[in-house]
């Protein structure tokens, strides 16, 4: 029972390069999320998807795109990476209901030089 | 943007001491969650509180939801080195899909 799986775990990019972060879940949850975590700033929502085929912007969407390929997979793409996007990226899922917990992957540590 | 303020940001204490972490907002939550995160891992849920005035206990951890549902606290009794980690509160303001996270409290418990 893997839960939420993120790939890759680590990545170093040069400014201007593109990259896609992958997230897959086996929890049969409708809602999926992408966050970034920076020191002292908690988790900030980039994009989320309430169900297959729908996506919405979160607090910090600029410079990112997402794709909800199917119920299991939600990918995050950086088209032209910038040093300000150096961060730890977390994918999460949640079951139905506002009091349900979010289940997180172990994160992707991304450095942009 | 709804804001959640956590305090303190950092806390370093000796094993056996008690501590309290606070989570505050000017808005009313429909529910609030506390998560704990260890290095190299994602946050893991500790508790969800929904009702104003609610108190929940998880072994040595006591969670309280304010009567007005605008604030919450996490109290740890007799802290142990295994409690070391980042504690995050997260609030939902409606029945929607989004949570807003506080900035986190990094706790270190020294043996």
Backbone of each chain as ProteinMPNN parsed JSONL, in Angstrom:
{"seq_chain_A": "XXXXXXXXXXXXXXXXXXXXXXXXXXXXXXXXXXXXXXXXXXXXXXXXXXXXXXXXXXXXXXXXXXXXXXXXXXXXXXXXXXXXXXXXXXXXXXXXXXXXXXXXXXXXXXXXX", "coords_chain_A": {"N_chain_A": [[0.854, -1.193, 0.0], [1.136, 1.831, -1.195], [0.222, 4.493, -0.997], [0.784, 7.765, -1.464], [2.854, 8.547, -4.08], [5.751, 10.145, -5.087], [7.769, 11.274, -7.763], [10.693, 12.684, -9.325], [12.758, 12.05, -6.365], [14.793, 13.82, -5.844], [16.195, 16.609, -7.608], [18.253, 18.521, -9.752], [18.301, 21.458, -11.54], [19.096, 23.626, -14.31], [18.732, 27.164, -14.696], [15.975, 28.038, -16.706], [15.558, 25.53, -17.783], [13.176, 22.863, -18.331], [10.788, 20.843, -16.545], [8.954, 18.018, -15.298], [7.159, 17.131, -12.472], [6.107, 14.189, -10.959], [3.173, 12.624, -9.613], [1.474, 10.049, -8.008], [-1.345, 8.254, -6.793], [-2.802, 5.668, -4.765], [-5.125, 5.622, -3.355], [-7.649, 6.073, -4.111], [-8.739, 8.629, -4.028], [-10.546, 11.632, -4.757], [-9.623, 14.306, -4.686], [-6.65, 16.118, -5.297], [-3.436, 17.652, -4.675], [-0.879, 20.147, -5.102], [1.864, 21.393, -3.361], [4.307, 23.812, -2.302], [7.132, 23.964, -0.16], [8.827, 26.152, 1.81], [11.471, 27.386, 3.914], [10.226, 28.401, 7.058], [7.783, 29.153, 6.004], [5.744, 27.384, 5.951], [3.413, 25.336, 4.202], [2.576, 26.092, 0.928], [-0.092, 26.397, -1.304], [-0.03, 25.407, -4.643], [-1.422, 24.426, -6.991], [-4.579, 22.752, -7.3], [-6.693, 19.843, -7.667], [-9.94, 19.009, -7.867], [-11.26, 16.885, -8.895], [-11.002, 14.284, -11.381], [-10.028, 15.663, -14.436], [-10.439, 18.317, -13.765], [-8.867, 21.346, -12.716], [-7.505, 23.823, -10.477], [-6.27, 27.081, -9.597], [-4.032, 27.725, -6.895], [-2.565, 29.398, -4.122], [-0.016, 30.227, -5.056], [0.423, 30.075, -8.077], [1.916, 30.98, -10.286], [4.237, 30.415, -12.892], [3.984, 27.72, -13.008], [2.405, 24.735, -14.277], [-0.269, 22.347, -14.382], [-1.464, 18.962, -14.666], [-4.149, 16.817, -14.636], [-4.111, 13.728, -15.179], [-5.548, 11.37, -14.914], [-7.614, 9.665, -12.496], [-5.717, 8.756, -10.713], [-3.298, 10.132, -11.141], [-1.406, 13.181, -10.932], [0.251, 15.752, -12.246], [2.964, 18.125, -12.06], [4.278, 20.845, -13.749], [7.188, 22.638, -14.589], [7.833, 25.048, -16.789], [9.891, 26.826, -17.511], [12.382, 26.907, -15.601], [13.172, 28.785, -12.641], [15.488, 30.292, -10.305], [14.031, 31.076, -8.019], [12.178, 29.129, -7.739], [13.338, 27.079, -6.449], [12.861, 24.668, -4.067], [11.02, 22.513, -1.786], [8.781, 20.203, -2.971], [5.52, 19.08, -2.474], [3.106, 16.578, -2.99], [-0.319, 15.894, -2.415], [-3.23, 14.085, -1.307], [-6.784, 13.881, -0.759], [-9.637, 12.56, 0.852], [-13.266, 12.558, 0.481], [-14.964, 15.314, 2.01], [-14.616, 18.054, 4.256], [-13.278, 17.786, 6.675], [-11.599, 15.698, 6.398], [-8.342, 14.149, 6.434], [-5.341, 15.321, 4.783], [-3.23, 13.408, 2.734], [0.134, 12.961, 2.353], [2.848, 12.794, -0.038], [6.384, 11.941, 0.011], [7.826, 14.057, -0.904], [9.574, 16.163, -3.323], [12.763, 17.272, -3.788], [13.903, 20.124, -5.124], [16.354, 21.857, -6.826], [17.382, 24.836, -8.326], [19.71, 26.162, -10.386]], "CA_chain_A": [[0.0, 0.0, 0.0], [2.107, 2.908, -1.311], [-0.333, 5.786, -0.626], [1.09, 8.822, -2.425], [4.221, 8.365, -4.547], [6.272, 11.261, -5.871], [9.05, 11.086, -8.441], [11.809, 12.073, -8.597], [12.936, 12.528, -4.99], [15.735, 14.949, -5.902], [16.509, 17.045, -8.963], [18.932, 19.797, -9.913], [18.078, 22.005, -12.877], [19.662, 24.938, -14.625], [17.727, 28.173, -15.022], [15.448, 27.943, -18.057], [15.194, 24.159, -18.128], [11.818, 22.468, -17.974], [10.722, 19.58, -15.818], [7.652, 17.602, -14.79], [7.14, 16.346, -11.243], [5.025, 13.221, -11.055], [2.525, 12.194, -8.386], [0.469, 9.001, -8.214], [-1.963, 7.787, -5.545], [-3.602, 4.443, -4.862], [-6.095, 5.744, -2.28], [-8.95, 6.305, -4.742], [-9.246, 9.938, -3.631], [-10.839, 12.548, -5.856], [-8.878, 15.567, -4.6], [-5.184, 16.063, -5.265], [-2.871, 18.972, -4.429], [0.564, 20.386, -5.152], [2.342, 22.446, -2.48], [5.735, 23.999, -2.132], [7.477, 24.252, 1.222], [10.044, 26.929, 1.971], [11.73, 27.582, 5.347], [9.451, 29.407, 7.778], [6.562, 29.554, 5.293], [4.774, 26.297, 5.924], [3.102, 24.789, 2.884], [1.76, 26.999, 0.117], [-0.769, 25.651, -2.353], [0.273, 25.859, -6.008], [-2.614, 24.06, -7.755], [-5.258, 21.561, -6.821], [-7.647, 19.227, -8.577], [-11.028, 18.448, -7.062], [-11.655, 15.612, -9.498], [-10.374, 14.038, -12.683], [-10.428, 16.582, -15.492], [-10.546, 19.7, -13.285], [-7.749, 21.896, -11.954], [-7.71, 25.211, -10.063], [-5.085, 27.726, -9.044], [-3.939, 27.951, -5.472], [-2.015, 30.676, -3.672], [1.205, 30.616, -5.785], [0.446, 29.275, -9.307], [2.716, 31.54, -11.377], [5.429, 29.655, -13.26], [3.672, 26.29, -12.953], [1.211, 24.191, -14.901], [-0.583, 21.019, -13.871], [-2.291, 18.108, -15.509], [-4.759, 15.67, -13.939], [-4.159, 12.786, -16.283], [-6.613, 10.429, -14.584], [-7.888, 9.802, -11.075], [-4.528, 8.4, -9.933], [-2.069, 10.894, -11.39], [-1.501, 14.641, -10.977], [1.635, 16.167, -12.495], [3.285, 19.548, -11.954], [5.307, 21.155, -14.739], [7.875, 23.918, -14.635], [8.191, 25.229, -18.198], [11.184, 27.521, -17.596], [12.692, 26.982, -14.176], [13.869, 29.963, -12.117], [16.04, 30.022, -8.967], [12.996, 31.294, -6.998], [11.386, 27.91, -7.637], [14.042, 26.121, -5.591], [11.953, 24.402, -2.952], [10.585, 21.129, -1.656], [7.428, 20.123, -3.512], [4.742, 17.969, -1.933], [1.81, 16.215, -3.54], [-1.202, 15.36, -1.385], [-4.585, 13.706, -1.71], [-7.743, 13.923, 0.345], [-10.935, 11.96, 0.597], [-14.407, 13.478, 0.476], [-15.304, 15.893, 3.309], [-13.634, 19.083, 4.605], [-12.502, 17.415, 7.855], [-10.737, 14.567, 6.087], [-6.935, 14.535, 6.389], [-4.594, 15.229, 3.542], [-2.177, 12.401, 2.78], [1.242, 13.539, 1.6], [4.014, 12.039, -0.454], [7.608, 12.283, 0.735], [8.394, 15.29, -1.421], [10.636, 16.258, -4.337], [13.651, 18.388, -3.464], [14.281, 20.689, -6.415], [17.286, 22.989, -6.783], [17.554, 25.454, -9.636], [20.951, 26.939, -10.317]], "C_chain_A": [[0.889, 1.242, 0.0], [1.537, 4.24, -0.862], [-0.102, 6.799, -1.727], [2.572, 8.71, -2.793], [4.636, 9.523, -5.433], [7.603, 10.867, -6.509], [9.402, 12.333, -9.244], [11.85, 12.568, -7.151], [13.849, 13.747, -4.942], [15.953, 15.323, -7.366], [17.227, 18.379, -8.907], [18.751, 20.237, -11.36], [18.878, 23.281, -13.055], [18.515, 25.896, -14.939], [17.305, 28.041, -16.481], [15.073, 26.539, -18.491], [13.756, 23.876, -17.716], [11.85, 21.108, -17.287], [9.29, 19.308, -15.384], [7.842, 16.751, -13.549], [5.9, 15.455, -11.287], [4.473, 12.873, -9.672], [1.47, 11.155, -8.735], [-0.047, 8.524, -6.864], [-2.776, 6.526, -5.798], [-4.698, 4.447, -3.804], [-7.511, 5.994, -2.814], [-9.582, 7.632, -4.302], [-9.498, 10.806, -4.852], [-9.92, 13.761, -5.865], [-7.379, 15.333, -4.508], [-4.631, 17.476, -5.269], [-1.371, 18.973, -4.695], [0.886, 21.588, -4.272], [3.847, 22.626, -2.688], [5.992, 24.397, -0.684], [8.824, 24.944, 1.268], [10.236, 27.225, 3.454], [10.888, 28.706, 5.933], [8.127, 29.79, 7.138], [5.536, 28.438, 5.217], [4.614, 25.742, 4.529], [2.217, 25.781, 2.143], [1.211, 26.246, -1.083], [-0.471, 26.252, -3.717], [-0.965, 25.662, -6.889], [-3.299, 22.905, -7.025], [-6.246, 21.076, -7.868], [-8.715, 18.54, -7.745], [-11.5, 17.102, -7.618], [-10.935, 15.474, -10.837], [-10.926, 15.028, -13.71], [-10.582, 18.023, -15.055], [-9.296, 20.099, -12.527], [-8.052, 23.355, -11.621], [-6.436, 25.759, -9.456], [-5.198, 27.834, -7.532], [-3.358, 29.317, -5.177], [-0.865, 31.171, -4.548], [1.329, 29.855, -7.1], [1.418, 29.75, -10.39], [3.991, 30.74, -11.612], [5.213, 28.155, -13.29], [2.45, 25.974, -13.804], [0.979, 22.799, -14.338], [-1.442, 20.267, -14.872], [-2.826, 16.959, -14.664], [-5.059, 14.636, -15.007], [-5.305, 11.791, -16.132], [-6.825, 10.544, -13.086], [-6.621, 9.601, -10.234], [-3.41, 9.428, -10.011], [-2.309, 12.393, -11.535], [-0.073, 15.153, -11.114], [1.765, 17.684, -12.43], [4.449, 19.847, -12.888], [5.86, 22.563, -14.544], [8.37, 24.098, -16.066], [9.568, 25.858, -18.369], [11.61, 27.823, -16.159], [13.484, 28.232, -13.817], [14.396, 29.639, -10.719], [15.02, 30.191, -7.849], [12.099, 30.07, -6.818], [12.136, 26.78, -6.93], [13.223, 25.916, -4.328], [11.805, 22.891, -2.784], [9.121, 21.088, -2.057], [6.733, 18.88, -2.975], [3.443, 17.827, -2.705], [0.974, 15.635, -2.397], [-2.535, 14.967, -1.995], [-5.499, 13.839, -0.505], [-9.036, 13.262, -0.084], [-12.039, 12.989, 0.706], [-14.698, 13.997, 1.878], [-14.214, 16.841, 3.784], [-12.801, 18.701, 5.819], [-11.618, 16.2, 7.618], [-9.278, 15.018, 6.037], [-6.401, 14.548, 4.969], [-3.453, 14.216, 3.763], [-1.072, 12.849, 1.829], [2.23, 12.483, 1.115], [5.232, 12.516, 0.324], [8.342, 13.479, 0.15], [9.419, 15.112, -2.522], [11.465, 17.482, -3.998], [14.266, 18.902, -4.751], [15.184, 21.894, -6.201], [17.486, 23.516, -8.186], [18.713, 26.429, -9.559], [20.957, 28.1, -11.309]], "O_chain_A": [[1.351, 1.671, 1.057], [2.301, 5.074, -0.376], [-0.708, 6.717, -2.795], [3.44, 8.772, -1.922], [3.959, 9.846, -6.41], [8.445, 10.22, -5.886], [8.509, 12.981, -9.792], [11.049, 13.421, -6.766], [13.686, 14.612, -4.081], [15.903, 14.468, -8.251], [16.869, 19.259, -8.124], [19.018, 19.475, -12.29], [19.283, 23.926, -12.088], [17.453, 25.475, -15.397], [18.143, 27.945, -17.377], [14.343, 26.37, -19.468], [13.192, 24.562, -16.863], [12.799, 20.337, -17.426], [8.513, 20.23, -15.135], [8.59, 15.773, -13.563], [4.8, 15.904, -11.606], [5.212, 12.833, -8.688], [0.668, 11.356, -9.647], [0.717, 8.403, -5.906], [-3.352, 6.331, -6.869], [-5.156, 3.381, -3.393], [-8.458, 6.112, -2.036], [-10.805, 7.746, -4.216], [-8.776, 10.735, -5.846], [-9.483, 14.202, -6.928], [-6.903, 14.481, -3.758], [-5.261, 18.395, -5.793], [-0.688, 17.961, -4.54], [0.281, 22.653, -4.401], [4.549, 21.737, -3.171], [5.178, 25.078, -0.061], [9.834, 24.398, 0.824], [9.251, 27.307, 4.188], [10.835, 29.811, 5.392], [7.416, 30.652, 7.655], [4.554, 28.55, 4.482], [5.575, 25.686, 3.76], [1.217, 26.252, 2.685], [1.942, 25.55, -1.787], [-0.637, 27.454, -3.926], [-1.487, 26.619, -7.461], [-2.679, 22.185, -6.243], [-6.587, 21.785, -8.814], [-8.428, 17.6, -7.005], [-12.07, 16.286, -6.893], [-10.342, 16.425, -11.346], [-12.138, 15.204, -13.832], [-10.835, 18.886, -15.895], [-8.729, 19.298, -11.785], [-8.752, 24.041, -12.365], [-5.63, 25.026, -8.883], [-6.28, 28.006, -6.97], [-3.625, 30.283, -5.892], [-0.73, 32.374, -4.773], [2.252, 29.055, -7.246], [1.715, 28.998, -11.318], [4.728, 30.426, -10.678], [6.142, 27.395, -13.565], [1.584, 26.82, -14.023], [1.913, 22.146, -13.872], [-2.049, 20.839, -15.778], [-2.058, 16.218, -14.05], [-6.109, 14.661, -15.651], [-5.951, 11.421, -17.113], [-6.264, 11.443, -12.459], [-6.474, 10.204, -9.171], [-2.649, 9.585, -9.056], [-3.273, 12.826, -12.168], [0.728, 15.002, -10.192], [0.819, 18.423, -12.703], [5.484, 19.184, -12.83], [5.121, 23.53, -14.362], [9.249, 23.357, -16.505], [10.324, 25.474, -19.262], [11.248, 28.851, -15.586], [14.346, 28.681, -14.572], [13.819, 28.805, -10.02], [15.125, 29.517, -6.824], [11.346, 29.99, -5.848], [11.631, 25.663, -6.824], [12.926, 26.868, -3.606], [12.382, 22.104, -3.533], [8.31, 21.855, -1.538], [7.279, 17.777, -3.013], [2.774, 18.808, -3.028], [1.507, 14.962, -1.515], [-2.917, 15.452, -3.06], [-5.037, 13.902, 0.634], [-9.47, 13.386, -1.229], [-11.781, 14.159, 0.99], [-14.684, 13.226, 2.837], [-13.03, 16.506, 3.733], [-11.707, 19.24, 5.99], [-10.957, 15.725, 8.542], [-9.0, 16.15, 5.64], [-6.928, 13.884, 4.077], [-2.817, 14.179, 4.816], [-1.316, 13.086, 0.646], [2.428, 11.443, 1.743], [5.127, 13.387, 1.188], [9.386, 13.871, 0.67], [10.049, 14.062, -2.647], [10.945, 18.595, -3.928], [15.054, 18.208, -5.394], [14.83, 22.833, -5.488], [17.729, 22.753, -9.121], [18.704, 27.383, -8.781], [21.931, 28.85, -11.376]]}, "seq_chain_B": "XXXXXXXXXXXXXXXXXXXXXXXXXXXXXXXXXXXXXXXXXXXXXXXXXXXXXXXXXXXXXXXXXXXXXXXXXXXXXXXXXXXXXXXXXXXXXXXXXXXXXXXXXXXXXXX", "coords_chain_B": {"N_chain_B": [[-6.623, 36.104, 0.75], [-6.578, 33.74, 3.306], [-5.131, 33.876, 6.526], [-2.991, 32.062, 8.676], [-1.477, 32.142, 11.696], [1.302, 30.88, 13.343], [2.808, 30.239, 16.486], [5.381, 29.549, 18.887], [7.92, 30.149, 16.309], [10.221, 28.65, 16.503], [11.377, 26.265, 18.876], [13.274, 25.157, 21.504], [13.829, 22.772, 23.828], [14.38, 21.041, 26.987], [14.319, 17.526, 27.593], [11.405, 16.291, 29.18], [10.243, 18.706, 29.831], [7.336, 20.868, 29.554], [5.311, 22.181, 26.861], [3.676, 24.621, 24.749], [2.094, 25.193, 21.688], [0.831, 27.595, 19.437], [-1.895, 28.52, 17.293], [-3.317, 30.865, 15.278], [-5.96, 32.899, 13.934], [-7.775, 35.522, 12.247], [-10.092, 34.796, 11.183], [-12.944, 32.575, 11.078], [-12.751, 29.104, 11.491], [-13.937, 26.207, 9.741], [-13.018, 23.721, 10.26], [-10.058, 22.397, 11.839], [-6.767, 21.234, 11.522], [-3.973, 19.439, 12.867], [-0.664, 18.716, 12.015], [2.298, 16.668, 11.922], [5.646, 16.789, 10.945], [8.475, 15.065, 9.852], [12.009, 15.187, 9.12], [12.695, 14.892, 5.636], [10.327, 13.707, 5.002], [6.756, 13.741, 4.263], [4.112, 15.774, 5.758], [2.2, 14.386, 8.482], [-1.007, 13.574, 9.605], [-2.091, 14.522, 12.858], [-4.378, 15.224, 14.388], [-7.841, 16.175, 14.017], [-9.921, 18.913, 14.634], [-13.197, 20.084, 15.163], [-15.414, 21.177, 16.469], [-16.232, 24.128, 18.306], [-14.41, 24.86, 21.277], [-13.668, 22.275, 21.641], [-11.708, 19.59, 22.947], [-9.045, 17.448, 22.418], [-7.201, 14.493, 23.099], [-4.078, 12.933, 22.616], [-2.24, 10.648, 23.685], [0.461, 12.09, 25.178], [-0.113, 14.511, 24.078], [-2.188, 17.327, 23.859], [-4.881, 18.796, 22.314], [-6.559, 21.781, 21.617], [-9.452, 23.503, 20.613], [-10.462, 26.761, 19.991], [-13.242, 28.498, 21.538], [-14.553, 30.221, 19.771], [-13.737, 29.226, 17.401], [-11.51, 30.317, 16.106], [-8.94, 29.951, 16.817], [-6.339, 27.723, 17.937], [-4.637, 25.337, 20.002], [-1.733, 23.41, 20.798], [-0.612, 21.29, 23.187], [2.131, 19.844, 24.742], [2.989, 17.454, 27.045], [5.595, 16.698, 29.279], [7.835, 16.474, 27.366], [9.553, 14.478, 24.915], [12.587, 13.318, 23.283], [11.754, 12.07, 20.927], [9.607, 13.597, 20.136], [10.55, 15.613, 18.648], [10.411, 17.677, 15.785], [8.614, 19.185, 12.981], [5.774, 21.044, 13.518], [2.632, 21.584, 12.225], [-0.197, 23.625, 11.733], [-3.38, 23.568, 10.127], [-6.015, 25.05, 8.438], [-9.466, 24.893, 7.489], [-11.807, 26.85, 5.816], [-14.29, 26.617, 4.796], [-16.632, 24.352, 3.311], [-15.144, 23.5, 1.256], [-12.386, 22.34, -0.823], [-9.861, 23.152, -0.02], [-7.025, 23.617, 2.152], [-5.446, 25.882, 4.391], [-2.2, 26.422, 5.448], [-0.369, 27.024, 8.46], [2.768, 28.694, 9.315], [4.356, 26.911, 10.677], [5.907, 25.255, 13.508], [9.018, 24.653, 14.683], [10.213, 22.14, 16.582], [12.601, 21.182, 18.958], [13.678, 18.687, 21.052], [15.809, 18.161, 23.603], [17.857, 15.546, 24.866]], "CA_chain_B": [[-5.914, 34.953, 1.302], [-6.747, 33.558, 4.738], [-3.838, 33.721, 7.167], [-2.877, 31.317, 9.913], [-0.205, 32.467, 12.332], [1.733, 29.935, 14.347], [3.871, 30.704, 17.36], [6.557, 30.208, 18.314], [8.468, 29.529, 15.097], [11.232, 27.682, 16.937], [11.33, 25.96, 20.294], [14.271, 24.17, 21.9], [13.595, 22.517, 25.245], [14.962, 19.822, 27.546], [13.41, 16.395, 27.824], [10.639, 16.384, 30.419], [9.544, 19.984, 29.939], [6.05, 21.028, 28.869], [5.317, 23.267, 25.894], [2.426, 24.885, 24.04], [2.191, 25.827, 20.374], [-0.418, 28.302, 19.173], [-2.297, 28.724, 15.908], [-4.322, 31.923, 15.385], [-6.454, 33.562, 12.731], [-8.867, 36.464, 12.477], [-11.268, 34.208, 10.548], [-13.517, 31.4, 11.73], [-12.497, 27.859, 10.771], [-14.929, 25.129, 9.8], [-12.276, 22.64, 10.921], [-8.623, 22.672, 11.92], [-5.974, 20.019, 11.658], [-2.564, 19.536, 13.255], [0.202, 17.731, 11.373], [3.694, 16.619, 12.337], [6.497, 16.456, 9.81], [9.862, 14.731, 10.152], [12.901, 15.496, 7.973], [12.668, 13.978, 4.506], [9.009, 13.097, 4.839], [5.629, 14.654, 4.212], [3.372, 15.904, 7.02], [1.28, 13.316, 8.837], [-2.059, 14.117, 10.453], [-2.192, 14.152, 14.272], [-5.749, 15.35, 14.881], [-8.765, 17.14, 13.421], [-10.922, 19.447, 15.556], [-14.3, 20.625, 14.371], [-16.384, 21.89, 17.309], [-15.659, 25.139, 19.185], [-14.22, 24.39, 22.644], [-13.307, 20.848, 21.642], [-10.389, 19.172, 23.432], [-8.715, 16.063, 22.069], [-5.92, 14.058, 23.646], [-3.376, 11.863, 21.92], [-1.16, 10.327, 24.627], [0.932, 13.279, 25.901], [-0.464, 15.701, 23.304], [-3.545, 17.813, 24.06], [-5.262, 19.77, 21.294], [-7.747, 22.53, 21.999], [-10.031, 24.384, 19.604], [-11.069, 27.876, 20.678], [-14.703, 28.538, 21.533], [-15.002, 30.936, 18.575], [-13.158, 28.502, 16.246], [-10.533, 31.146, 15.407], [-7.607, 29.644, 17.291], [-6.14, 26.379, 18.444], [-3.344, 25.142, 20.663], [-1.198, 22.051, 20.974], [0.19, 21.238, 24.403], [2.835, 18.569, 24.931], [3.404, 17.239, 28.428], [6.798, 15.866, 29.455], [8.338, 16.243, 26.012], [10.605, 13.492, 24.719], [13.326, 13.547, 22.029], [10.961, 11.578, 19.802], [8.632, 14.615, 19.746], [11.246, 16.56, 17.765], [9.862, 17.724, 14.429], [7.917, 20.402, 12.577], [4.347, 20.939, 13.783], [1.893, 22.473, 11.329], [-1.648, 23.662, 11.809], [-3.99, 23.803, 8.817], [-7.419, 25.356, 8.63], [-10.422, 24.935, 6.385], [-12.756, 27.909, 6.133], [-15.603, 26.267, 4.287], [-16.724, 22.927, 2.999], [-14.407, 23.263, 0.029], [-11.299, 21.379, -0.876], [-8.541, 23.701, 0.29], [-6.532, 23.921, 3.481], [-4.383, 26.875, 4.494], [-1.272, 25.997, 6.475], [0.453, 27.974, 9.186], [4.185, 28.645, 8.977], [5.022, 25.804, 11.341], [6.733, 25.4, 14.714], [10.068, 23.624, 14.681], [10.483, 21.752, 17.969], [13.719, 20.293, 19.253], [13.7, 18.247, 22.441], [17.16, 17.653, 23.881], [17.868, 14.528, 25.937]], "C_chain_B": [[-6.113, 34.889, 2.812], [-5.38, 33.288, 5.35], [-3.969, 32.936, 8.454], [-1.509, 31.611, 10.496], [0.105, 31.458, 13.423], [2.835, 30.555, 15.178], [4.141, 29.662, 18.436], [7.003, 29.518, 17.026], [9.442, 28.415, 15.455], [11.125, 27.478, 18.439], [12.346, 24.865, 20.581], [14.157, 23.977, 23.404], [14.306, 21.241, 25.669], [13.881, 18.758, 27.699], [12.714, 16.555, 29.174], [9.889, 17.691, 30.594], [8.214, 19.931, 29.206], [6.15, 22.191, 27.881], [3.934, 23.418, 25.277], [2.729, 25.621, 22.743], [0.822, 26.406, 20.035], [-0.632, 28.51, 17.674], [-3.468, 29.7, 15.93], [-4.707, 32.487, 14.032], [-7.525, 34.566, 13.121], [-10.175, 35.928, 11.896], [-11.72, 32.966, 11.304], [-13.26, 30.165, 10.869], [-13.729, 26.964, 10.783], [-14.295, 23.89, 10.435], [-10.802, 23.009, 10.928], [-7.902, 21.366, 12.168], [-4.566, 20.372, 12.125], [-1.812, 18.378, 12.611], [1.583, 17.792, 12.015], [4.516, 16.142, 11.154], [7.922, 16.182, 10.288], [10.714, 14.973, 8.916], [12.81, 14.436, 6.881], [11.334, 13.3, 4.268], [7.937, 14.168, 4.697], [4.938, 14.743, 5.562], [2.409, 14.732, 7.216], [0.27, 13.872, 9.832], [-1.962, 13.592, 11.887], [-3.654, 14.145, 14.722], [-6.526, 16.332, 14.028], [-9.73, 17.597, 14.506], [-11.959, 20.209, 14.746], [-15.207, 21.533, 15.202], [-15.683, 22.906, 18.203], [-15.575, 24.636, 20.621], [-13.764, 22.949, 22.754], [-11.885, 20.634, 22.147], [-10.185, 17.717, 23.04], [-7.335, 15.74, 22.626], [-5.382, 12.889, 22.851], [-2.127, 11.594, 22.741], [-0.737, 11.598, 25.368], [0.599, 14.596, 25.178], [-1.923, 16.051, 23.554], [-3.811, 18.938, 23.075], [-6.542, 20.459, 21.746], [-8.162, 23.441, 20.855], [-10.725, 25.5, 20.347], [-12.582, 27.886, 20.542], [-15.247, 29.184, 20.258], [-14.469, 30.312, 17.291], [-12.233, 29.383, 15.415], [-9.106, 30.785, 15.801], [-7.556, 28.223, 17.84], [-4.782, 26.309, 19.122], [-3.014, 23.666, 20.744], [-0.29, 22.091, 22.185], [0.83, 19.861, 24.509], [3.337, 18.517, 26.368], [4.619, 16.323, 28.46], [7.4, 15.473, 28.108], [9.495, 15.25, 25.995], [11.341, 13.776, 23.415], [12.568, 13.082, 20.789], [9.885, 12.551, 19.349], [9.252, 15.647, 18.807], [10.658, 16.499, 16.36], [9.244, 19.08, 14.146], [6.423, 20.173, 12.763], [3.618, 22.014, 12.976], [0.417, 22.445, 11.667], [-2.184, 24.01, 10.422], [-5.484, 23.981, 9.015], [-8.214, 25.315, 7.346], [-11.486, 25.956, 6.76], [-14.143, 27.646, 5.594], [-15.602, 24.797, 3.968], [-15.972, 22.568, 1.73], [-13.219, 22.353, 0.205], [-9.97, 21.878, -0.342], [-8.291, 23.835, 1.784], [-5.512, 25.042, 3.366], [-3.511, 26.493, 5.68], [-0.614, 27.183, 7.167], [1.91, 27.776, 8.826], [4.968, 27.552, 9.679], [5.786, 26.204, 12.582], [7.741, 24.268, 14.715], [10.482, 23.364, 16.119], [11.69, 20.838, 18.041], [13.703, 19.97, 20.74], [15.037, 17.572, 22.699], [17.125, 16.643, 25.025], [18.64, 15.019, 27.158]], "O_chain_B": [[-5.851, 35.862, 3.519], [-4.566, 32.565, 4.775], [-4.917, 33.111, 9.22], [-0.491, 31.355, 9.853], [-0.712, 31.207, 14.31], [3.682, 31.292, 14.672], [3.221, 28.96, 18.855], [6.522, 28.434, 16.696], [9.486, 27.374, 14.799], [10.817, 28.411, 19.181], [12.298, 23.787, 19.989], [14.365, 24.918, 24.17], [14.772, 20.463, 24.837], [12.705, 19.055, 27.904], [13.339, 16.906, 30.174], [8.986, 17.776, 31.427], [7.988, 19.071, 28.354], [6.981, 23.083, 28.051], [3.129, 22.486, 25.276], [3.526, 26.559, 22.717], [-0.211, 25.793, 20.306], [0.316, 28.654, 16.903], [-4.503, 29.408, 16.529], [-3.895, 32.547, 13.108], [-8.113, 34.471, 14.198], [-11.236, 36.522, 12.087], [-10.958, 32.383, 12.076], [-13.519, 30.175, 9.665], [-14.486, 26.972, 11.753], [-14.987, 23.102, 11.08], [-10.352, 23.828, 10.127], [-8.364, 20.51, 12.923], [-4.04, 21.443, 11.825], [-2.248, 17.227, 12.65], [1.987, 18.813, 12.572], [4.131, 15.209, 10.45], [8.5, 16.972, 11.036], [10.206, 14.967, 7.795], [12.844, 13.237, 7.159], [11.227, 12.414, 3.421], [8.174, 15.344, 4.973], [5.147, 13.889, 6.423], [1.88, 14.169, 6.258], [0.64, 14.556, 10.786], [-1.779, 12.396, 12.115], [-4.116, 13.194, 15.353], [-5.947, 17.214, 13.393], [-10.297, 16.771, 15.221], [-11.636, 20.889, 13.773], [-15.71, 22.539, 14.701], [-14.653, 22.593, 18.799], [-16.531, 24.058, 21.137], [-13.502, 22.46, 23.853], [-10.976, 21.395, 21.819], [-11.035, 16.865, 23.293], [-6.43, 16.575, 22.631], [-6.118, 11.981, 22.463], [-1.088, 12.22, 22.534], [-1.537, 12.135, 26.133], [0.995, 15.67, 25.631], [-2.796, 15.187, 23.473], [-3.061, 19.912, 23.01], [-7.486, 19.811, 22.197], [-7.323, 24.07, 20.211], [-11.511, 25.229, 21.255], [-13.139, 27.363, 19.577], [-16.27, 28.755, 19.725], [-14.729, 30.825, 16.203], [-12.159, 29.244, 14.194], [-8.156, 31.265, 15.182], [-8.577, 27.614, 18.159], [-3.893, 27.117, 18.851], [-3.892, 22.804, 20.756], [0.688, 22.838, 22.211], [0.154, 18.84, 24.382], [4.021, 19.427, 26.837], [4.669, 15.308, 27.764], [7.463, 14.294, 27.76], [10.301, 15.187, 26.923], [10.779, 14.413, 22.524], [12.734, 13.656, 19.712], [9.3, 12.36, 18.283], [8.537, 16.469, 18.234], [10.435, 15.42, 15.812], [9.332, 20.003, 14.956], [5.868, 19.215, 12.226], [3.952, 23.197, 13.043], [-0.161, 21.377, 11.866], [-1.506, 24.676, 9.639], [-6.138, 23.171, 9.673], [-7.72, 25.649, 6.269], [-12.007, 25.941, 7.875], [-15.079, 28.383, 5.905], [-14.667, 24.077, 4.32], [-16.134, 21.474, 1.189], [-13.058, 21.688, 1.229], [-9.031, 21.092, -0.22], [-9.196, 24.121, 2.569], [-4.799, 25.143, 2.368], [-4.011, 26.266, 6.782], [-0.337, 28.209, 6.545], [2.265, 26.826, 8.128], [6.117, 27.286, 9.324], [6.256, 27.335, 12.704], [7.383, 23.091, 14.742], [11.027, 24.238, 16.792], [11.801, 19.86, 17.301], [13.713, 20.868, 21.581], [15.359, 16.548, 22.096], [16.447, 16.857, 26.03], [18.751, 14.298, 28.15]]}, "name": "protein", "num_of_chains": 2, "seq": "XXXXXXXXXXXXXXXXXXXXXXXXXXXXXXXXXXXXXXXXXXXXXXXXXXXXXXXXXXXXXXXXXXXXXXXXXXXXXXXXXXXXXXXXXXXXXXXXXXXXXXXXXXXXXXXXXXXXXXXXXXXXXXXXXXXXXXXXXXXXXXXXXXXXXXXXXXXXXXXXXXXXXXXXXXXXXXXXXXXXXXXXXXXXXXXXXXXXXXXXXXXXXXXXXXXXXXXXXXXXXXXX"}
